[in-house]
Amino acid sequence: MKKVLLGTLCLFMMASCSSMKVVDQNAALNAGTAALQALTISDSQIAQLCTEYMVEMDGQNTIAPTSSDYHQRLKRIMAKFKNISNLNLNYKVYQSNVVNAFASGDGSVRVYTGLMDIMNDDELFAVIGHELGHLVNKDVRDAYRAAYLVVAARYGIAAYSQTAGALSTGFLGDLGQQLATSAYSRKQETEADEASFQFCVASGVDPFAMYHALNVLIRVGGDTGQQGTLTEMFSSHPDTQKRATHIKQVAEAAGYKLNGTKTTGTKTTGVKVSGSDNSGNNSSENKKTIQVKPKN
């Protein structure tokens, strides 16, 4: 990760120098020092940074009230999901036709109504599980750290203050833009898809839900009237068809059989995953345990 961040720093400084006719050497040195020191930002500081950023994000979006059908539906869907690794998950719905969902490093999960409108409950659970996979796998932490590195260098900030509200709205806005232009690697996306599958199995949700969700995105993406609202999810989640094929193979390799293209997946006889049989009853017999292992 340090190599990636140092590479980002070098690219940023080269781009900055090439675009300036007159270079303030002291300012450039301060920015470089700030970026290097930002490498040492701790996980707790990243969490605080995420909290501050989410306050900004929530203030810029229309949040569906807790009494709304959207919020109640999300609450019902995610009631199946048990909190993991003390993430302190909290959910809110953004009223927007954007097709997207994301998880922040402080445990905040935000889902757009545009996504909820095109997916059934299992598919929505799978997409949120995918975003939580990024969180468990530390992808979100690393993305925030990389984004902070670039923006801190731009502002000449050496270390993040843990004082709430310490960062300016302008800084947080630039941080958001930096996050928006970054993308997870293919490996990270694959691992998050696999985490989603595991969450679905452990929670009694259709094991092919992620496969179906990806196909929904592919179908809706083919509608020219919807392409604008899909920009965020498709730009950050490339190779959607390949991912759908892969996660289908993962489910089949675990002993599940797909019945049709839209129906709930079922296990082949004699295979039990996470102690649950087809009826939903727990069983230790022939149990196949699937666990999500967070990265260090």
ABEGO torsion letter per residue (X at the ends): XAAAAAAAAAAAAAAAAAABABBBAAAAAAAAAAAAAAAABBAAAAAAAAAAAAAAAAAABBBBBAABAAAAAAAAAAAABBBBGGAGBBBBBBBBABBBBBBBAAGBBBBBAAAAAABBAAAAAAAAAAAAAAAAAGAAAAAAAAAAAAAAAAAGBABBBABBGABBAAAAAAAAAAAAABBBBAAAAAAAAAAAAAAAAAAGBBAAAAAAAAAAAAAAAABAAAAAAAAAAAAABBGAAAAAAAAAAAAAAAGBBBBEAABBBBBBBGBBBGGBBAAGBBBABGBBBBBBBBBX
